[in-house]
Amino acid sequence: MFISFSNIAKKIFNIIFTLTFLFFISSDRSLASNHILAVEELKISREIDLEFSRIKIIDEAFKKAFYILLSQTLNSTDIKKLKNVNMREIKTLVENFKIKNEIFRENKYYANFDVYFNKKKIKFFLEKKNLFYSNPKQISVLFLPIIIEKGNLHLFNDNIFYKYWISNKDQSGLINYIMPLEDIDETLKLIGSQENLENLDIIEIAKKYNTENYILSLIYIENKKLNFFSKIKFQEYKKNSNLIFYKADIKDADSIVTMIKKVKVHLNDIWKDFNKINTSIKLSLNLILNSNHANKISKFENILTKIDDINSYSIKKFDLNKTVYEIIYNTNPNKLIKQFSIYGFEIVNVEGLWIIQ
């Protein structure tokens, strides 16, 4: 018995020393946010026994972080194609990691991990698998569900989906759902004035919550069949979607939660598809920038590294008056130009030449 406890103590000492050493190594390296994809505050806990291994813990953190990252960058159908990625391959995609808040208590180990993946390697990895990388930002959306059953409308606290929607979070956390509260009377008045609910536009209500994005979900219930029809506006992107559930029981909380999870995955897929980068498409665009503004050139080239749709760029021509950049990109030109405008660079077409303002 004495020998067993001694072995355990030695193992714990080695673990603490090794993990502390790894923490300082990982903390000392710089993290270039333009080139990494981060999964942070990943919680890991394990029993401390003779099978306890720092390698297994780190591997577990890498694997969990990898699949969380996939939930943010791939739609649900594509994620299923990557169920069995081996650990060696996952490790090649990791740029860096940190171990934080380590606690050894009552023979149990707790820690938080930050895992940073190399963005270029992730893109190349997915491209090899015939999958396309998506990099959607978190988006705030007004969400209004309306149940239609036997000619009656159920909204707000009278609506079971309204009640359970926020409390059931999805893993990706890409969509921040805003439930209308402050203007219930106005919402009811708007709905009451519309004969055709499917033509209802709730953008004016959404604006009151500092967003122009919305999801209006009309939930038609007939016997055990539930038709979840959604009118979606994500930025300038509009889409209607339809999900049908059979043998749906809206009186059963577990059934409601299951449906909510499936609908949220579906809505996330729509948002990710909108932001998908088709690396098989490579288009070229020449952009002209005034060479007299060194600070502007530096800022512009920094922006080029931030836009994911840009595959590569080079300086095609340079003189005292202008610098001509050749941009290779993976999206449509209008979307690319809009992304530049977000960073403060307006691009105009002057007699067939694209000029950076």
C-alpha positions in Angstrom: 0.0 0.0 0.0 2.9 2.4 0.9 4.5 1.8 -2.5 1.3 2.6 -4.4 0.9 5.9 -2.6 4.5 6.7 -3.2 4.2 6.0 -6.9 1.1 8.2 -7.1 2.9 11.1 -5.4 5.8 10.8 -7.8 3.4 10.9 -10.7 1.7 13.9 -9.4 5.0 15.8 -8.9 6.1 15.0 -12.4 2.7 16.1 -13.8 2.8 19.4 -12.0 6.4 20.0 -13.1 5.8 19.1 -16.7 2.5 21.1 -17.0 4.1 24.1 -15.4 7.0 23.9 -17.8 4.6 23.6 -20.7 2.6 26.6 -19.5 5.7 28.9 -19.5 6.7 27.7 -23.0 3.2 28.3 -24.4 2.8 31.6 -22.6 6.1 32.9 -24.0 5.2 32.6 -27.6 3.5 35.4 -29.5 0.0 34.9 -30.9 -0.7 36.6 -34.2 -4.5 36.8 -34.2 -4.7 37.3 -38.0 -3.2 33.8 -38.5 -4.7 31.8 -35.7 -8.2 30.4 -34.8 -8.7 30.2 -31.1 -10.7 27.9 -28.8 -10.5 29.4 -25.3 -11.5 28.5 -21.8 -11.9 24.8 -22.5 -12.5 23.0 -19.2 -10.8 19.6 -18.6 -11.1 17.5 -15.5 -9.8 14.0 -14.7 -9.3 11.6 -11.8 -5.7 11.4 -10.7 -4.6 7.7 -10.5 -1.8 5.5 -11.8 -3.3 5.9 -15.4 -3.2 9.7 -15.2 -1.1 11.1 -18.1 -0.3 14.7 -19.1 -0.1 13.5 -22.7 -3.6 12.1 -22.6 -4.9 15.4 -21.0 -3.3 17.6 -23.6 -4.5 15.2 -26.4 -8.0 15.4 -25.0 -7.9 19.2 -24.9 -6.6 19.3 -28.5 -9.3 16.9 -29.7 -12.2 18.7 -28.0 -10.9 22.1 -29.2 -10.6 20.8 -32.7 -14.2 19.7 -32.9 -15.4 22.9 -31.3 -13.6 24.7 -34.0 -15.2 22.5 -36.7 -18.6 23.4 -35.2 -17.8 27.0 -35.9 -16.3 26.6 -39.4 -18.2 23.7 -41.0 -21.9 23.0 -41.5 -23.3 20.0 -39.6 -23.2 17.7 -42.7 -19.5 18.3 -43.3 -18.6 17.8 -39.6 -19.9 14.2 -39.8 -17.3 13.5 -42.5 -14.5 14.3 -40.1 -15.6 12.0 -37.2 -12.4 10.0 -37.2 -9.5 12.4 -37.6 -6.5 10.9 -35.9 -4.6 12.7 -33.1 -1.4 13.0 -35.0 -3.2 15.0 -37.7 -4.9 17.2 -35.2 -1.6 18.0 -33.5 -0.1 19.3 -36.8 -2.8 21.9 -36.9 -2.2 23.3 -33.4 -0.1 26.5 -33.4 0.0 27.0 -29.7 -1.8 26.3 -26.4 -2.0 27.5 -22.8 -2.9 25.7 -19.6 -4.5 27.9 -17.0 -6.0 27.7 -13.5 -4.6 24.3 -12.8 -6.0 22.7 -9.6 -5.1 19.4 -8.0 -7.8 18.7 -5.4 -8.9 15.4 -3.7 -7.3 13.2 -6.3 -8.8 15.2 -9.2 -7.2 17.4 -11.8 -8.9 20.6 -13.2 -7.6 23.0 -15.8 -8.7 25.5 -18.5 -7.1 25.2 -21.9 -6.7 27.8 -24.7 -5.9 26.1 -27.9 -4.7 28.1 -31.0 -4.9 26.5 -34.5 -3.0 27.7 -37.5 -5.6 29.2 -39.9 -3.7 28.4 -43.1 -3.2 24.8 -42.0 -6.9 24.4 -41.2 -7.9 25.8 -44.6 -5.5 23.5 -46.4 -6.5 20.5 -44.3 -10.2 21.1 -45.1 -9.4 21.7 -48.8 -7.7 18.3 -49.0 -10.8 16.8 -47.6 -12.9 18.5 -50.3 -14.5 20.7 -47.6 -14.8 24.5 -47.6 -13.8 26.6 -44.6 -16.3 29.2 -43.2 -15.4 32.0 -40.9 -18.6 33.6 -39.7 -18.5 36.2 -37.0 -20.9 36.2 -34.1 -24.1 37.8 -35.2 -27.0 39.3 -33.1 -30.4 38.4 -34.4 -33.9 39.2 -33.3 -35.8 35.9 -32.9 -39.6 35.9 -33.0 -41.3 32.5 -32.9 -45.1 32.3 -33.5 -47.0 29.1 -33.0 -50.0 28.6 -35.3 -52.4 25.9 -34.1 -56.0 25.5 -35.0 -56.2 29.1 -36.2 -54.8 30.5 -32.9 -51.5 32.4 -32.6 -49.3 31.8 -29.6 -46.6 34.3 -28.8 -44.2 35.2 -26.0 -44.9 33.4 -22.7 -47.8 31.6 -24.3 -45.2 30.0 -26.7 -43.2 27.0 -25.4 -40.4 27.7 -27.9 -40.1 31.3 -26.7 -39.8 29.9 -23.2 -37.1 27.3 -23.8 -35.1 28.9 -26.7 -32.5 31.0 -24.8 -31.8 28.4 -22.1 -30.7 25.8 -24.6 -27.3 27.0 -25.9 -25.6 25.5 -29.0 -21.9 24.6 -29.0 -20.8 27.1 -31.7 -22.3 30.2 -30.1 -22.3 31.9 -33.4 -25.8 33.4 -33.2 -26.8 35.6 -30.4 -30.6 35.4 -30.2 -32.5 38.4 -29.0 -36.0 37.8 -27.8 -38.4 40.8 -28.1 -39.7 42.0 -24.7 -40.0 45.7 -24.6 -42.5 46.2 -27.4 -44.9 43.3 -27.0 -48.0 45.5 -27.7 -46.5 46.9 -30.8 -45.5 43.4 -32.0 -49.0 42.1 -31.4 -50.4 45.1 -33.3 -48.1 44.5 -36.2 -49.0 40.9 -36.4 -52.7 41.7 -36.0 -52.5 44.0 -39.0 -51.1 41.3 -41.3 -53.4 38.8 -43.0 -50.5 36.8 -44.4 -48.0 36.1 -41.7 -45.4 34.8 -44.2 -45.1 38.3 -45.7 -44.5 39.9 -42.2 -41.4 42.0 -42.0 -40.1 42.6 -38.5 -37.0 44.7 -39.4 -38.4 47.8 -37.7 -38.8 45.9 -34.4 -35.2 44.5 -34.9 -33.8 48.0 -35.3 -35.0 48.8 -31.8 -32.6 46.1 -30.6 -29.7 47.7 -32.5 -29.8 45.0 -35.3 -31.3 44.6 -38.7 -30.9 40.8 -38.6 -33.9 38.7 -37.7 -35.5 35.3 -37.8 -39.2 35.1 -37.9 -40.3 31.5 -37.2 -43.8 30.4 -38.0 -44.5 27.1 -36.3 -47.5 25.4 -37.8 -48.8 22.5 -35.7 -51.3 20.0 -36.9 -51.9 16.9 -34.8 -48.3 15.5 -34.3 -46.8 17.2 -37.3 -44.8 20.4 -36.7 -43.7 22.6 -39.6 -41.0 25.1 -38.6 -41.0 27.8 -41.3 -38.4 30.6 -40.9 -37.9 33.9 -42.7 -34.2 34.8 -42.2 -32.3 38.0 -42.7 -28.6 37.8 -41.9 -27.0 41.2 -43.0 -27.9 41.6 -46.7 -28.6 37.8 -47.0 -32.2 36.7 -47.0 -33.5 33.1 -47.0 -36.6 31.1 -46.2 -36.1 27.7 -44.6 -38.4 24.9 -43.6 -38.0 22.0 -41.2 -40.7 19.4 -40.5 -40.9 17.3 -37.4 -43.2 14.3 -37.2 -44.6 12.9 -33.9 -43.8 16.2 -32.2 -45.1 16.7 -28.7 -45.1 20.3 -27.6 -46.3 19.3 -24.2 -43.1 17.4 -23.5 -40.1 19.5 -22.5 -37.5 16.9 -23.8 -39.2 16.9 -27.2 -39.1 20.7 -27.3 -35.4 20.8 -26.4 -34.6 18.2 -29.0 -36.4 20.2 -31.7 -34.7 23.5 -30.6 -31.2 21.9 -30.8 -32.0 20.7 -34.4 -33.3 24.0 -35.5 -30.3 25.9 -34.0 -27.9 23.6 -35.9 -29.9 24.3 -39.1 -29.8 28.1 -38.6 -26.1 27.9 -37.8 -25.6 26.0 -41.0 -27.3 28.7 -43.0 -25.1 31.4 -41.4 -22.0 29.4 -42.0 -22.9 28.7 -45.6 -23.3 32.4 -46.2 -19.7 32.9 -45.0 -18.3 29.9 -46.7 -15.0 30.4 -48.6 -14.8 28.4 -51.8 -11.1 27.9 -52.1 -11.6 26.2 -55.5 -12.6 29.6 -56.9 -9.6 31.8 -57.5 -10.3 35.3 -59.0 -7.9 38.1 -59.6 -8.3 41.8 -59.1 -5.8 44.7 -59.5 -6.1 47.5 -56.9 -4.3 50.8 -57.2 -3.1 52.7 -54.1 -1.4 56.1 -53.9 2.3 55.5 -53.1 2.8 58.8 -51.3 1.0 57.6 -48.1 3.4 55.1 -46.4 1.1 54.8 -43.4 -1.9 54.0 -45.6 0.1 51.3 -47.5 1.1 49.7 -44.2 -2.5 49.7 -42.9 -3.8 48.4 -46.2 -1.3 45.5 -46.3 -2.3 44.6 -42.7 -5.9 44.5 -43.8 -5.0 42.1 -46.6 -3.9 39.5 -44.0 -7.2 39.9 -42.1 -9.7 39.2 -44.9 -10.2 35.4 -45.1 -11.5 35.6 -48.7 -8.1 36.8 -49.9 -6.0 33.8 -50.9 -2.8 35.8 -51.7 -1.6 39.1 -52.9 1.5 40.6 -54.6 2.8 44.0 -55.8 2.4 44.0 -59.5 3.8 47.5 -60.1 5.4 50.2 -58.0 6.5 53.8 -58.7 6.5 57.2 -57.0 2.9 57.8 -57.7 1.1 54.4 -57.3 1.3 50.9 -56.1 -0.6 48.2 -58.0 -1.6 45.1 -56.0 -2.8 41.9 -57.6 -5.3 40.2 -55.2 -6.2 36.6 -55.6 -9.5 35.9 -53.8 -12.2 33.3 -53.3 -15.5 35.2 -53.3 -17.5 37.5 -55.6 -16.0 41.0 -56.2 -18.9 42.9 -54.5 -18.5 40.9 -51.3 -14.7 41.5 -51.3 -15.2 45.3 -51.9 -17.7 45.4 -49.0 -15.1 43.7 -46.7 -12.6 46.4 -47.6 -15.1 49.1 -46.7 -15.7 47.6 -43.3 -12.0 48.3 -42.6 -12.2 51.8 -43.9 -11.0 51.4 -47.5 -13.5 52.4 -50.2 -12.7 51.0 -53.7 -14.1 52.8 -56.7 -14.0 52.0 -60.4 -12.6 54.9 -62.5 -12.5 54.2 -66.2 -12.1 50.5 -65.7 -9.4 50.9 -63.0 -10.1 49.9 -59.4 -8.8 52.7 -57.1 -8.4 52.5 -53.3 -9.6 55.7 -51.7 
